[in-house]
Amino acid sequence: MDSNKILIQLYLPLVEKKYDIFIPINKRVGTIKQIITKNLKEMIDYDVKEDTNLYSKDTGKIYDVQLLVKDTDLKNASKVVLM
């Protein structure tokens, strides 16, 4: 496995789906959010609103879009909610 990526579990409460996805640790959370939302639109025709955030499923904390993934508490098997 690439050590520059982690595997997270992404929950979409509005459609009651979850996905396991690899994300790069050297990108900003905001960039990851853009990539995820673009892919969701293509994969499942899921329209993500502009004010959507990524949250920790365990703590409810919003991930700062300016931080690099490696500077957050995200790690392999982290559970993240997009809403």
Chimera marker file (.cmm) of the C-alpha trace (Angstrom):
<marker_set name="trace">
<marker id="1" x="0.000" y="0.000" z="0.000" r="1" g="1" b="0" radius="0.5"/>
<marker id="2" x="1.109" y="3.551" z="-0.728" r="1" g="1" b="0" radius="0.5"/>
<marker id="3" x="2.249" y="5.167" z="2.526" r="1" g="1" b="0" radius="0.5"/>
<marker id="4" x="1.127" y="8.550" z="1.186" r="1" g="1" b="0" radius="0.5"/>
<marker id="5" x="-2.523" y="7.476" z="1.336" r="1" g="1" b="0" radius="0.5"/>
<marker id="6" x="-4.907" y="6.372" z="4.037" r="1" g="1" b="0" radius="0.5"/>
<marker id="7" x="-8.127" y="4.381" z="3.814" r="1" g="1" b="0" radius="0.5"/>
<marker id="8" x="-11.142" y="6.136" z="5.322" r="1" g="1" b="0" radius="0.5"/>
<marker id="9" x="-14.789" y="5.164" z="5.545" r="1" g="1" b="0" radius="0.5"/>
<marker id="10" x="-17.022" y="7.893" z="4.125" r="1" g="1" b="0" radius="0.5"/>
<marker id="11" x="-20.663" y="8.051" z="5.254" r="1" g="1" b="0" radius="0.5"/>
<marker id="12" x="-23.368" y="9.837" z="3.274" r="1" g="1" b="0" radius="0.5"/>
<marker id="13" x="-26.315" y="10.119" z="5.669" r="1" g="1" b="0" radius="0.5"/>
<marker id="14" x="-28.690" y="11.643" z="3.105" r="1" g="1" b="0" radius="0.5"/>
<marker id="15" x="-28.561" y="8.512" z="0.937" r="1" g="1" b="0" radius="0.5"/>
<marker id="16" x="-27.626" y="6.081" z="3.733" r="1" g="1" b="0" radius="0.5"/>
<marker id="17" x="-24.499" y="4.834" z="1.978" r="1" g="1" b="0" radius="0.5"/>
<marker id="18" x="-20.892" y="4.362" z="3.001" r="1" g="1" b="0" radius="0.5"/>
<marker id="19" x="-17.754" y="3.995" z="0.956" r="1" g="1" b="0" radius="0.5"/>
<marker id="20" x="-14.186" y="2.977" z="1.685" r="1" g="1" b="0" radius="0.5"/>
<marker id="21" x="-11.864" y="5.379" z="-0.108" r="1" g="1" b="0" radius="0.5"/>
<marker id="22" x="-8.162" y="6.070" z="-0.210" r="1" g="1" b="0" radius="0.5"/>
<marker id="23" x="-7.157" y="9.689" z="0.248" r="1" g="1" b="0" radius="0.5"/>
<marker id="24" x="-3.701" y="11.265" z="-0.083" r="1" g="1" b="0" radius="0.5"/>
<marker id="25" x="-2.236" y="12.623" z="3.145" r="1" g="1" b="0" radius="0.5"/>
<marker id="26" x="-0.329" y="15.444" z="1.424" r="1" g="1" b="0" radius="0.5"/>
<marker id="27" x="-3.438" y="17.235" z="0.117" r="1" g="1" b="0" radius="0.5"/>
<marker id="28" x="-5.627" y="19.785" z="1.879" r="1" g="1" b="0" radius="0.5"/>
<marker id="29" x="-8.935" y="18.601" z="3.330" r="1" g="1" b="0" radius="0.5"/>
<marker id="30" x="-10.689" y="21.097" z="1.018" r="1" g="1" b="0" radius="0.5"/>
<marker id="31" x="-9.071" y="19.496" z="-2.032" r="1" g="1" b="0" radius="0.5"/>
<marker id="32" x="-10.098" y="16.044" z="-0.819" r="1" g="1" b="0" radius="0.5"/>
<marker id="33" x="-13.665" y="17.290" z="-0.332" r="1" g="1" b="0" radius="0.5"/>
<marker id="34" x="-13.718" y="18.627" z="-3.919" r="1" g="1" b="0" radius="0.5"/>
<marker id="35" x="-12.424" y="15.332" z="-5.315" r="1" g="1" b="0" radius="0.5"/>
<marker id="36" x="-14.940" y="13.321" z="-3.272" r="1" g="1" b="0" radius="0.5"/>
<marker id="37" x="-17.890" y="15.496" z="-4.286" r="1" g="1" b="0" radius="0.5"/>
<marker id="38" x="-16.911" y="15.410" z="-7.972" r="1" g="1" b="0" radius="0.5"/>
<marker id="39" x="-16.663" y="11.615" z="-7.872" r="1" g="1" b="0" radius="0.5"/>
<marker id="40" x="-19.962" y="11.248" z="-6.026" r="1" g="1" b="0" radius="0.5"/>
<marker id="41" x="-21.722" y="13.296" z="-8.689" r="1" g="1" b="0" radius="0.5"/>
<marker id="42" x="-20.336" y="10.979" z="-11.365" r="1" g="1" b="0" radius="0.5"/>
<marker id="43" x="-20.786" y="7.678" z="-9.477" r="1" g="1" b="0" radius="0.5"/>
<marker id="44" x="-24.205" y="7.990" z="-7.904" r="1" g="1" b="0" radius="0.5"/>
<marker id="45" x="-25.615" y="11.267" z="-9.245" r="1" g="1" b="0" radius="0.5"/>
<marker id="46" x="-25.342" y="12.726" z="-5.728" r="1" g="1" b="0" radius="0.5"/>
<marker id="47" x="-25.427" y="16.526" z="-5.798" r="1" g="1" b="0" radius="0.5"/>
<marker id="48" x="-23.352" y="17.889" z="-2.929" r="1" g="1" b="0" radius="0.5"/>
<marker id="49" x="-24.199" y="21.374" z="-1.689" r="1" g="1" b="0" radius="0.5"/>
<marker id="50" x="-21.485" y="24.025" z="-1.475" r="1" g="1" b="0" radius="0.5"/>
<marker id="51" x="-21.776" y="24.360" z="2.328" r="1" g="1" b="0" radius="0.5"/>
<marker id="52" x="-21.127" y="20.644" z="2.880" r="1" g="1" b="0" radius="0.5"/>
<marker id="53" x="-18.423" y="19.692" z="5.369" r="1" g="1" b="0" radius="0.5"/>
<marker id="54" x="-16.425" y="16.650" z="6.321" r="1" g="1" b="0" radius="0.5"/>
<marker id="55" x="-16.957" y="15.620" z="9.953" r="1" g="1" b="0" radius="0.5"/>
<marker id="56" x="-15.390" y="13.042" z="12.212" r="1" g="1" b="0" radius="0.5"/>
<marker id="57" x="-18.044" y="10.380" z="12.808" r="1" g="1" b="0" radius="0.5"/>
<marker id="58" x="-16.556" y="9.710" z="16.249" r="1" g="1" b="0" radius="0.5"/>
<marker id="59" x="-16.195" y="13.267" z="17.578" r="1" g="1" b="0" radius="0.5"/>
<marker id="60" x="-18.509" y="15.320" z="15.356" r="1" g="1" b="0" radius="0.5"/>
<marker id="61" x="-15.631" y="17.742" z="14.714" r="1" g="1" b="0" radius="0.5"/>
<marker id="62" x="-15.563" y="19.538" z="11.353" r="1" g="1" b="0" radius="0.5"/>
<marker id="63" x="-12.316" y="19.050" z="9.460" r="1" g="1" b="0" radius="0.5"/>
<marker id="64" x="-10.651" y="22.364" z="8.562" r="1" g="1" b="0" radius="0.5"/>
<marker id="65" x="-10.479" y="22.606" z="4.762" r="1" g="1" b="0" radius="0.5"/>
<marker id="66" x="-7.175" y="24.495" z="4.988" r="1" g="1" b="0" radius="0.5"/>
<marker id="67" x="-5.304" y="21.719" z="6.819" r="1" g="1" b="0" radius="0.5"/>
<marker id="68" x="-3.334" y="18.983" z="5.119" r="1" g="1" b="0" radius="0.5"/>
<marker id="69" x="-4.810" y="15.557" z="5.796" r="1" g="1" b="0" radius="0.5"/>
<marker id="70" x="-1.584" y="14.533" z="7.569" r="1" g="1" b="0" radius="0.5"/>
<marker id="71" x="-2.044" y="17.461" z="10.003" r="1" g="1" b="0" radius="0.5"/>
<marker id="72" x="-5.486" y="16.232" z="11.112" r="1" g="1" b="0" radius="0.5"/>
<marker id="73" x="-6.470" y="13.242" z="13.225" r="1" g="1" b="0" radius="0.5"/>
<marker id="74" x="-7.431" y="11.316" z="10.073" r="1" g="1" b="0" radius="0.5"/>
<marker id="75" x="-5.767" y="7.915" z="9.847" r="1" g="1" b="0" radius="0.5"/>
<marker id="76" x="-6.465" y="4.478" z="8.393" r="1" g="1" b="0" radius="0.5"/>
<marker id="77" x="-10.002" y="3.345" z="9.259" r="1" g="1" b="0" radius="0.5"/>
<marker id="78" x="-11.176" y="6.843" z="10.243" r="1" g="1" b="0" radius="0.5"/>
<marker id="79" x="-14.909" y="7.280" z="9.842" r="1" g="1" b="0" radius="0.5"/>
<marker id="80" x="-15.875" y="10.511" z="8.106" r="1" g="1" b="0" radius="0.5"/>
<marker id="81" x="-19.315" y="11.961" z="7.423" r="1" g="1" b="0" radius="0.5"/>
<marker id="82" x="-20.066" y="14.224" z="4.454" r="1" g="1" b="0" radius="0.5"/>
<marker id="83" x="-23.057" y="16.469" z="5.095" r="1" g="1" b="0" radius="0.5"/>
<link id1="1" id2="2" r="1" g="1" b="0" radius="0.2"/>
<link id1="2" id2="3" r="1" g="1" b="0" radius="0.2"/>
<link id1="3" id2="4" r="1" g="1" b="0" radius="0.2"/>
<link id1="4" id2="5" r="1" g="1" b="0" radius="0.2"/>
<link id1="5" id2="6" r="1" g="1" b="0" radius="0.2"/>
<link id1="6" id2="7" r="1" g="1" b="0" radius="0.2"/>
<link id1="7" id2="8" r="1" g="1" b="0" radius="0.2"/>
<link id1="8" id2="9" r="1" g="1" b="0" radius="0.2"/>
<link id1="9" id2="10" r="1" g="1" b="0" radius="0.2"/>
<link id1="10" id2="11" r="1" g="1" b="0" radius="0.2"/>
<link id1="11" id2="12" r="1" g="1" b="0" radius="0.2"/>
<link id1="12" id2="13" r="1" g="1" b="0" radius="0.2"/>
<link id1="13" id2="14" r="1" g="1" b="0" radius="0.2"/>
<link id1="14" id2="15" r="1" g="1" b="0" radius="0.2"/>
<link id1="15" id2="16" r="1" g="1" b="0" radius="0.2"/>
<link id1="16" id2="17" r="1" g="1" b="0" radius="0.2"/>
<link id1="17" id2="18" r="1" g="1" b="0" radius="0.2"/>
<link id1="18" id2="19" r="1" g="1" b="0" radius="0.2"/>
<link id1="19" id2="20" r="1" g="1" b="0" radius="0.2"/>
<link id1="20" id2="21" r="1" g="1" b="0" radius="0.2"/>
<link id1="21" id2="22" r="1" g="1" b="0" radius="0.2"/>
<link id1="22" id2="23" r="1" g="1" b="0" radius="0.2"/>
<link id1="23" id2="24" r="1" g="1" b="0" radius="0.2"/>
<link id1="24" id2="25" r="1" g="1" b="0" radius="0.2"/>
<link id1="25" id2="26" r="1" g="1" b="0" radius="0.2"/>
<link id1="26" id2="27" r="1" g="1" b="0" radius="0.2"/>
<link id1="27" id2="28" r="1" g="1" b="0" radius="0.2"/>
<link id1="28" id2="29" r="1" g="1" b="0" radius="0.2"/>
<link id1="29" id2="30" r="1" g="1" b="0" radius="0.2"/>
<link id1="30" id2="31" r="1" g="1" b="0" radius="0.2"/>
<link id1="31" id2="32" r="1" g="1" b="0" radius="0.2"/>
<link id1="32" id2="33" r="1" g="1" b="0" radius="0.2"/>
<link id1="33" id2="34" r="1" g="1" b="0" radius="0.2"/>
<link id1="34" id2="35" r="1" g="1" b="0" radius="0.2"/>
<link id1="35" id2="36" r="1" g="1" b="0" radius="0.2"/>
<link id1="36" id2="37" r="1" g="1" b="0" radius="0.2"/>
<link id1="37" id2="38" r="1" g="1" b="0" radius="0.2"/>
<link id1="38" id2="39" r="1" g="1" b="0" radius="0.2"/>
<link id1="39" id2="40" r="1" g="1" b="0" radius="0.2"/>
<link id1="40" id2="41" r="1" g="1" b="0" radius="0.2"/>
<link id1="41" id2="42" r="1" g="1" b="0" radius="0.2"/>
<link id1="42" id2="43" r="1" g="1" b="0" radius="0.2"/>
<link id1="43" id2="44" r="1" g="1" b="0" radius="0.2"/>
<link id1="44" id2="45" r="1" g="1" b="0" radius="0.2"/>
<link id1="45" id2="46" r="1" g="1" b="0" radius="0.2"/>
<link id1="46" id2="47" r="1" g="1" b="0" radius="0.2"/>
<link id1="47" id2="48" r="1" g="1" b="0" radius="0.2"/>
<link id1="48" id2="49" r="1" g="1" b="0" radius="0.2"/>
<link id1="49" id2="50" r="1" g="1" b="0" radius="0.2"/>
<link id1="50" id2="51" r="1" g="1" b="0" radius="0.2"/>
<link id1="51" id2="52" r="1" g="1" b="0" radius="0.2"/>
<link id1="52" id2="53" r="1" g="1" b="0" radius="0.2"/>
<link id1="53" id2="54" r="1" g="1" b="0" radius="0.2"/>
<link id1="54" id2="55" r="1" g="1" b="0" radius="0.2"/>
<link id1="55" id2="56" r="1" g="1" b="0" radius="0.2"/>
<link id1="56" id2="57" r="1" g="1" b="0" radius="0.2"/>
<link id1="57" id2="58" r="1" g="1" b="0" radius="0.2"/>
<link id1="58" id2="59" r="1" g="1" b="0" radius="0.2"/>
<link id1="59" id2="60" r="1" g="1" b="0" radius="0.2"/>
<link id1="60" id2="61" r="1" g="1" b="0" radius="0.2"/>
<link id1="61" id2="62" r="1" g="1" b="0" radius="0.2"/>
<link id1="62" id2="63" r="1" g="1" b="0" radius="0.2"/>
<link id1="63" id2="64" r="1" g="1" b="0" radius="0.2"/>
<link id1="64" id2="65" r="1" g="1" b="0" radius="0.2"/>
<link id1="65" id2="66" r="1" g="1" b="0" radius="0.2"/>
<link id1="66" id2="67" r="1" g="1" b="0" radius="0.2"/>
<link id1="67" id2="68" r="1" g="1" b="0" radius="0.2"/>
<link id1="68" id2="69" r="1" g="1" b="0" radius="0.2"/>
<link id1="69" id2="70" r="1" g="1" b="0" radius="0.2"/>
<link id1="70" id2="71" r="1" g="1" b="0" radius="0.2"/>
<link id1="71" id2="72" r="1" g="1" b="0" radius="0.2"/>
<link id1="72" id2="73" r="1" g="1" b="0" radius="0.2"/>
<link id1="73" id2="74" r="1" g="1" b="0" radius="0.2"/>
<link id1="74" id2="75" r="1" g="1" b="0" radius="0.2"/>
<link id1="75" id2="76" r="1" g="1" b="0" radius="0.2"/>
<link id1="76" id2="77" r="1" g="1" b="0" radius="0.2"/>
<link id1="77" id2="78" r="1" g="1" b="0" radius="0.2"/>
<link id1="78" id2="79" r="1" g="1" b="0" radius="0.2"/>
<link id1="79" id2="80" r="1" g="1" b="0" radius="0.2"/>
<link id1="80" id2="81" r="1" g="1" b="0" radius="0.2"/>
<link id1="81" id2="82" r="1" g="1" b="0" radius="0.2"/>
<link id1="82" id2="83" r="1" g="1" b="0" radius="0.2"/>
</marker_set>
